[in-house]
Structures are given as C-alpha cells and as structure tokens.
Amino acid sequence: MLGAWDRRDRPSEEGAAAALQGFAVDKSFLSSLKGILLETELDFLRCISAIIIFLVVSFAAVTSRDGAAIAAFVFGIILVSVFAYDAFKIYRTEMAPRASQGDPQ
C-alpha cells in the first residue's frame, strides 16, 4: 500500500525534466556580445556593491572602539581597496570605450 502511494505522488521523470528546462543555461547567449556585456556589467556591479557593504560594515564596527573592531575596520578598508581596484580594472579594460575603436582624435 505504501509503495503505491509513493509511485503515485512522485512526478514522472519526464515531468521533472520539463519543469527544470526553464533553468537551463543557453551557451550561445553567454558567448554572444550581449552575454559578455551582461557578465561584465554584473561583475562591475558586484564590485561596487561589495565596496558599499564593506564600507558600511567597517565604519559600524569601528564605533565600538574595541581591539577586534579596529582590526575589522582595517581589514574592511583593505578589502574596499581591493574591490575598488578590481572595479577600476573591469571598467578600464572591458567597459570604457577605446580610442582605437572609435574616431581618432
């Protein structure tokens, strides 16, 4: 009796595969120009949001004036500088228009 309930309540394998088909990755889109630009923009936004979060958390941590809080502040400032450098490199290499591609001026 229990085995019959298990078989009836479970979805068929074809139904489960059809339900997950909307989550499949389209590799042709990711290799196209739009996919590359989307990945670059998301990478840049990840850096900017990490900078904002670490700045807020670092300044909130330093308000307690404890030894560990000051260490957390210094570590947060180091991480902010690393993420700022990463955002700068992403912007400069992949997002900024290049002079060689545009009109020579």
C-alpha positions, 0 to 999 in steps of 0.5 A, spaced: 500 500 500 505 504 501 509 503 495 503 505 491 502 511 494 509 513 493 509 511 485 503 515 485 505 522 488 512 522 485 512 526 478 514 522 472 521 523 470 519 526 464 515 531 468 521 533 472 525 534 466 520 539 463 519 543 469 527 544 470 528 546 462 526 553 464 533 553 468 537 551 463 543 555 461 543 557 453 551 557 451 550 561 445 547 567 449 553 567 454 558 567 448 554 572 444 556 580 445 550 581 449 552 575 454 559 578 455 556 585 456 551 582 461 557 578 465 561 584 465 556 589 467 554 584 473 561 583 475 562 591 475 556 591 479 558 586 484 564 590 485 561 596 487 556 593 491 561 589 495 565 596 496 558 599 499 557 593 504 564 593 506 564 600 507 558 600 511 560 594 515 567 597 517 565 604 519 559 600 524 564 596 527 569 601 528 564 605 533 565 600 538 572 602 539 574 595 541 581 591 539 577 586 534 573 592 531 579 596 529 582 590 526 575 589 522 575 596 520 582 595 517 581 589 514 574 592 511 578 598 508 583 593 505 578 589 502 574 596 499 581 597 496 581 591 493 574 591 490 575 598 488 581 596 484 578 590 481 572 595 479 577 600 476 580 594 472 573 591 469 571 598 467 578 600 464 579 594 460 572 591 458 567 597 459 570 604 457 570 605 450 577 605 446 580 610 442 582 605 437 575 603 436 572 609 435 574 616 431 581 618 432 582 624 435 
